[in-house]
Amino acid sequence: MASARMDRRQFLASLGGAVAAGVTAAVLGRDARAGQADKPNVVIIFTDDQGYQDLGCFGSPQIRTPHVDRMAAEGMKFTDFYVAAPVCSPSRAALLTGCYPIRTGVTAVLFPPQKGGLSLEKRTLAEILKPLGYATACIGKWHLGTGTQAVGGLPQHAEFMPTSRGFDMYFGIPYSNDMKPCPVVRGTEVIEEPAKQDTLTQRYTEEAVRFIRANKDRPFFLYLPHTMPHVPLAAGETFRDKSPRGLYGDVIEEIDASTGAILKTLRDLGLDDRTLVVFTSDNGPWLSKGKNGGCAKPLRDGKFSTYEGGFRMPTVMRWPGRIPAGSVCREMVLSMDLVPTVAGLAGATLPTGYDLDGRDVRPVLEGRPGAKTPHEAFFYYKGNRLEAVRSGTWKLIVFEGAEKGQPRGTMELYDLATDIGEEKNVADAHPDVVQRLTALAVAGVARVGGNLGRAGKKK
Ligand code: MG
């Protein structure tokens, strides 16, 4: 046995080594965390046909959404957040690519069986993040195409499915829940048909929580496009017959609980300060469904419409330490902004070879003083038609022929600052504004594509 003195020296050396090793581990750990902080986790919760008023924090008188409300209290509420289409598929195409739908090959709702889908020339947010080491998952309703074979066919033909578009895993229904045969798919394989819809939200939530837990030590992107509250509505047993707003309320309250479960998972895993969570909807409420549809009050109209109810979504974002708690953003922010904004946060390279219509809105998100929308104009496209344009607080409904000064319909101008419900057409009082916004719409069509204006009466 070595002497006590040697032992003491060895002891001190080993102690020093241990301290050094500890310091090194601490530094490495800090560096690793700092590296992760450079690559924040991103969770996008995207509901289907939820109206502007259908959250507690957006004024719903009956639907209880304590988890999303708390998310708003801990983050930022967006009063002027726009999707790029008033229907499902093109809205999703724009969200995931940062481009107006007309650039993505998806301007209308896709129906099965379908051969087309989101243009393979465009890169999805998942494809943009993957090279940086992100784990990626799509859980829910895809609706951006399946493949040249029906879903359940050979995987090599499923070129439009999520697993071919940058997502490591997919679980959900590949299109709307009112379309047949409505399978549940894992990857590209049908595992259930038709889908048992009353347990879908619960199963999505379990898959989402499992994905977050499995990837807690690396950056991840979770895209969670809920099937609900698109009709036919279905809620889990725990939530059924609970809301004073009926089944629609039950469905929203279940989505709220799902959001709560995801936020709790992030909190339990210590991921709060490096995770951006976005909650929004794909388009306005399906008003013709009556009590089974949502509510866009105080906005005009809903799904299918280029009035505000079709495009303006109840939106909340949360990232403790980065997004100021309890803040409200009244600037115009677009779903298309998420691609360049998240790419900017992650340090990802944006696609080359085509234009993005979204802009990096980090200054707005971070609540920097004086931060403004980067958009001079937003274009409300319905299919291939640019039907309306917003610039500042002014919004103009445009008709074809307007570029020649001969619109085939009565142009409508609204000041959204004083008339959020688009009730009072003030076009006659502001010909200069009509002229300026018409010019923006003409330039928009020239830049983005499509046809100018609502179809008017043929002469
Ligand atoms: Mg929808």
Boltz pocket constraint, residues with backbone or C-beta under 6 A from the ligand:
constraints:
  - pocket:
      binder: B
      contacts: [[A, 47], [A, 48], [A, 49], [A, 87], [A, 88], [A, 230], [A, 282], [A, 283], [A, 284]]
      max_distance: 6.0
